[in-house]
């Protein structure tokens, strides 16, 4: 008989765990405290972002995750766009960094584009002062709201995964999980509860090198006349944000200039990117504040700074903002890219993917459940 598993949480890590379990013949039940996932998994760009990961294990994990994304989205008849990414350079030191990235990239499908070639990739690029761009074919965009809401139906149809909504698990005592007087049992339990990690396992949380990150984001209205921006668009500040760019020899020199010219941006962890969803809307962000408890109110000046920097590298048919929000995700403080811990027999906690949840979760959970982690 097949084994059974309970997954706590229906965000991207929970869905990735449920998919990996279902694909291996488990009888899977996912229990989610809300009527639908409403946390960090839907409050992001929807970027599946291999370019942000260093070559080696993490880059390969990102590519594996992308292949699973395509399998799931295609099976679930959900939208996605493999448009790649463009990173614009307007100063010589930015151009040097992206050239170095291309020079040392053994496996990535990256290239340097001239200003003319850049504009042919995207009509949204600001051509004033443009020196060139880094183009990578790897990156893919999904609509996180549509995808996270739609994947449960696919998993139910494909693997028989059962979803229980509006049910907050208050205790895990292997092999049983409890919500008040209601109980469920399984051979294996996976806790994928994102920023609520400490609710069920406060001691493990306090002993883990983990904090939380609040980010602010905006969404521009659907572009008129079905106008498309093409690849995801990034400004120079993104070059110092992602570990995938650390191989560039002159990156530290670029950081020093940014510290002098963009001190306030770095203070609030702002780097700016834009992606377009299937509705033609453009998601823009973001900022990064680190703490365990946050002011629940967004800072208008951060949104203004994001939009001001966006204008230095992108121009849209419509720049009308119609949604703003913030998200909160767990983030490791010791340089690790995730935590996978087993606090007791039969229980596995998967957490701490930071801002790379959409990029890495399907790959990571497949490794953990497949026994190759």
C-alpha positions in Angstrom: 0.0 0.0 0.0 1.2 3.5 -0.7 2.4 5.7 2.1 0.4 8.7 3.3 1.7 12.3 3.9 0.3 15.5 5.4 1.6 18.8 4.2 0.9 21.9 6.3 0.6 25.0 4.2 -0.6 25.6 0.6 2.0 28.2 -0.4 4.6 27.4 -3.0 6.7 25.2 -0.7 3.6 23.3 0.4 2.5 22.8 -3.2 6.0 21.8 -4.3 6.1 19.2 -1.5 2.6 17.9 -2.4 3.6 17.5 -6.0 6.8 15.7 -5.2 5.0 13.4 -2.8 2.1 12.8 -5.2 4.5 12.0 -8.1 6.0 9.2 -5.9 2.7 7.6 -5.1 1.9 9.1 -1.7 -1.6 9.7 -0.6 -1.3 13.4 0.2 -3.4 15.7 2.3 -2.6 19.5 2.3 -4.0 21.5 5.2 -4.1 25.3 4.8 -5.2 27.7 7.5 -6.9 30.1 5.0 -9.5 29.7 2.3 -6.6 30.1 -0.2 -2.9 30.9 0.0 -2.6 34.6 0.7 1.0 35.0 1.9 4.3 35.6 0.2 3.7 33.0 -2.5 1.2 35.3 -4.2 2.8 38.7 -3.3 5.8 38.5 -5.6 6.9 39.2 -9.2 6.1 35.6 -10.4 9.7 35.4 -11.6 11.3 32.0 -11.9 14.8 33.4 -11.8 17.8 31.1 -12.5 19.9 34.1 -13.3 19.8 35.0 -9.6 21.5 31.8 -8.5 25.2 31.0 -8.6 26.3 28.3 -11.0 26.5 24.9 -9.5 23.9 23.2 -7.2 21.6 26.2 -6.9 21.5 27.0 -10.6 20.8 23.4 -11.4 18.1 23.3 -8.7 16.5 26.4 -10.3 16.5 24.8 -13.8 15.0 21.6 -12.3 12.3 23.8 -10.6 11.6 25.6 -13.9 11.0 22.3 -15.7 8.6 21.2 -13.0 6.9 24.6 -13.2 6.3 24.1 -16.9 5.0 20.5 -16.3 2.5 21.8 -13.6 1.4 24.9 -15.4 0.9 23.2 -18.7 -1.0 20.4 -17.0 -3.1 22.9 -15.1 -3.7 25.1 -18.2 -2.2 28.0 -16.4 -0.4 31.0 -18.0 3.4 31.4 -18.2 5.9 33.2 -20.4 9.4 32.2 -21.1 10.7 35.6 -22.1 14.1 35.7 -20.4 15.5 38.7 -18.6 17.2 42.0 -19.6 19.6 43.8 -17.2 20.3 47.3 -18.6 23.6 49.2 -18.3 23.8 53.0 -18.5 27.2 53.5 -17.0 30.5 52.0 -18.0 31.0 50.1 -14.7 27.6 48.4 -15.2 28.6 47.4 -18.7 31.8 45.9 -17.4 30.0 43.9 -14.8 27.6 42.3 -17.2 30.4 41.6 -19.7 32.3 39.8 -16.9 29.2 37.8 -16.1 29.0 36.6 -19.7 32.8 35.9 -19.8 32.7 33.6 -16.7 29.3 31.9 -17.4 30.0 28.4 -18.5 26.4 27.1 -18.6 24.1 30.1 -18.7 22.5 31.1 -22.0 23.6 34.7 -21.6 24.8 37.4 -24.0 25.6 41.1 -24.3 23.3 43.1 -26.4 23.9 46.4 -28.1 21.5 49.2 -27.4 19.7 48.5 -30.7 19.4 44.8 -30.0 18.2 45.6 -26.5 15.4 47.7 -27.9 14.4 45.0 -30.3 13.9 42.7 -27.3 11.8 45.2 -25.4 10.1 48.4 -26.5 9.8 49.4 -22.9 13.5 50.0 -22.3 14.6 53.6 -21.7 17.0 54.3 -24.6 18.4 57.5 -23.2 22.1 56.8 -22.3 21.7 53.1 -22.8 25.1 51.4 -23.3 23.8 47.8 -23.7 22.3 45.0 -21.7 22.7 41.5 -20.4 20.1 39.1 -21.8 19.5 35.7 -20.3 17.1 33.1 -21.9 16.5 31.2 -18.6 13.9 33.3 -16.9 10.2 32.6 -16.9 7.2 34.6 -15.6 4.1 33.1 -14.0 1.2 35.0 -12.5 1.6 34.0 -8.8 -2.0 34.7 -7.9 -3.4 32.5 -10.7 -0.7 29.8 -10.4 -0.9 29.4 -6.6 -4.7 29.3 -6.8 -4.8 27.0 -9.8 -2.2 24.4 -8.9 -4.3 22.6 -6.2 -6.9 21.6 -8.8 -4.1 20.2 -11.0 -2.6 18.3 -8.1 -6.0 16.9 -7.1 -6.7 15.7 -10.7 -3.2 14.4 -11.4 -2.2 12.8 -8.1 -5.4 12.8 -6.0 -4.0 15.3 -3.6 -6.7 16.3 -1.0 -6.9 19.9 0.1 -8.4 21.0 3.4 -8.9 24.7 3.7 -9.7 27.1 6.5 -8.1 24.8 9.0 -5.2 26.0 11.2 -3.1 23.2 12.6 -2.4 23.9 16.3 -0.3 20.9 17.2 1.9 18.3 15.6 2.4 15.1 17.5 3.6 12.5 15.1 1.9 10.7 13.4 -1.0 13.1 14.2 -1.7 16.7 13.5 -4.5 18.5 15.3 -6.8 21.5 14.7 -8.8 21.8 17.9 -10.6 18.5 18.3 -10.1 17.5 14.7 -7.1 15.2 14.0 -5.4 13.6 10.9 -2.7 11.1 10.8 -0.1 10.1 8.2 3.2 8.2 7.7 5.0 11.5 7.1 4.3 15.1 7.9 5.8 18.1 6.1 5.6 21.6 7.8 5.7 24.2 5.0 4.2 27.2 6.9 6.4 30.1 5.7 6.6 33.0 8.1 4.4 31.1 10.6 7.2 28.6 11.2 7.4 29.6 14.9 3.7 28.9 15.6 4.1 25.2 15.6 7.8 25.0 16.4 8.8 28.0 18.5 11.9 26.3 20.0 13.3 25.3 16.6 12.5 28.7 15.3 14.4 30.5 18.1 17.4 28.2 17.6 17.5 28.8 13.8 19.5 31.5 12.1 16.4 33.0 10.6 14.6 36.4 10.4 11.9 37.8 8.2 11.9 40.2 5.3 9.2 42.7 4.4 9.0 43.9 0.8 6.9 46.6 -0.8 5.6 46.2 -4.4 3.3 47.8 -6.9 1.3 46.9 -9.9 0.6 49.0 -13.0 -2.6 48.6 -14.9 -3.0 46.4 -17.9 -1.2 48.0 -20.8 -3.3 49.4 -23.6 -3.6 47.7 -27.0 -2.2 44.5 -25.7 1.3 46.1 -25.6 4.0 43.7 -24.3 7.3 44.5 -22.6 8.9 41.2 -23.5 11.5 40.0 -21.0 11.5 40.9 -17.3 13.4 44.2 -17.0 16.0 45.0 -14.4 18.0 48.1 -13.4 21.6 48.1 -12.3 20.9 47.8 -8.6 19.8 44.2 -9.2 23.3 43.4 -10.2 24.4 43.8 -6.5 21.4 42.0 -5.1 21.7 38.5 -6.5 24.4 35.9 -5.8 24.3 34.9 -9.4 26.3 38.0 -10.3 29.0 37.7 -7.6 31.4 36.1 -10.1 31.9 39.5 -11.8 35.4 40.7 -10.8 34.5 44.4 -10.7 31.2 44.0 -8.8 32.7 45.4 -5.6 33.8 48.5 -7.4 30.2 49.0 -8.7 28.9 48.5 -5.2 31.1 51.3 -3.9 29.6 53.7 -6.5 26.1 52.7 -5.6 26.8 53.2 -1.9 27.8 56.8 -2.7 25.0 57.5 -5.2 22.2 55.4 -4.0 22.7 55.2 -0.2 19.0 55.7 0.6 18.1 52.9 -1.8 20.6 50.5 -0.2 19.3 51.5 3.3 15.9 50.2 2.4 17.2 47.3 0.3 15.7 48.6 -2.9 16.5 47.2 -6.3 14.0 47.5 -9.1 12.6 45.0 -11.6 9.4 44.8 -13.7 7.6 41.8 -15.0 4.4 41.5 -17.1 1.6 39.0 -16.4 -0.9 37.4 -18.8 -3.4 40.2 -18.2 -0.9 42.8 -19.4 -0.4 44.2 -15.9 3.2 45.1 -14.9 4.5 44.1 -11.4 7.1 46.4 -10.0 9.3 46.3 -6.9 10.8 45.9 -4.5 12.3 46.8 -1.1 13.8 44.7 1.7 13.4 45.3 5.5 14.6 42.7 8.0 13.1 42.1 11.4 10.9 39.7 13.3 8.1 42.3 13.6 7.2 45.0 11.1 5.2 48.2 11.0 2.0 47.0 9.2 1.8 50.2 7.2 3.6 50.7 4.0 6.0 53.6 3.4 4.9 55.8 0.5 8.4 57.2 0.0 9.7 53.7 -0.7 7.1 53.2 -3.5 8.1 56.6 -4.9 11.8 55.7 -4.8 11.0 52.4 -6.7 9.0 54.2 -9.4 11.7 56.9 -9.7 14.4 54.3 -10.3 12.1 52.3 -12.6 11.9 55.4 -14.9 15.7 55.4 -15.4 15.5 52.1 -17.3 11.9 51.5 -18.4 9.0 53.4 -20.0 5.5 52.0 -20.4 2.4 52.9 -22.4 0.6 53.4 -19.0 2.3 53.9 -15.7 -0.9 54.1 -13.7 -0.5 52.3 -10.4 -3.6 50.4 -9.4 -2.4 48.1 -6.6 0.2 48.3 -3.8 1.0 45.8 -1.1 3.7 44.2 1.0 4.8 40.7 1.6 6.7 39.0 4.4 8.9 35.9 4.0 11.4 34.0 6.2 15.1 34.6 5.4 18.2 32.8 6.7 20.8 35.0 8.3 23.8 32.7 8.1 24.1 32.6 4.4 22.2 29.3 4.0 19.6 29.2 1.2 17.0 27.1 3.1 16.5 25.0 6.2 15.4 21.4 6.1 15.1 20.0 9.6 13.5 17.0 11.2 12.5 18.0 14.7 11.2 14.5 15.5 10.5 11.2 13.8 8.4 11.5 10.7 8.3 15.3 10.6 10.2 17.5 8.2 10.2 21.3 8.2 11.1 23.0 4.9 11.5 26.8 5.2 13.8 29.8 4.9 14.0 30.0 1.1 13.9 33.8 1.3 13.1 35.6 -1.9 13.9 32.5 -4.0 10.8 30.5 -3.2 9.3 30.7 -6.6 12.6 29.9 -8.2 13.8 27.0 -6.1 10.9 25.4 -4.2 9.9 22.8 -6.8 13.5 21.7 -7.2 14.3 21.7 -3.5 11.2 19.8 -2.5 11.8 17.2 -5.2 15.3 16.7 -3.8 14.1 16.4 -0.2 11.3 14.0 -0.9 13.3 12.1 -3.5 16.1 11.5 -1.1 18.8 13.4 -3.0 19.0 16.5 -0.8 
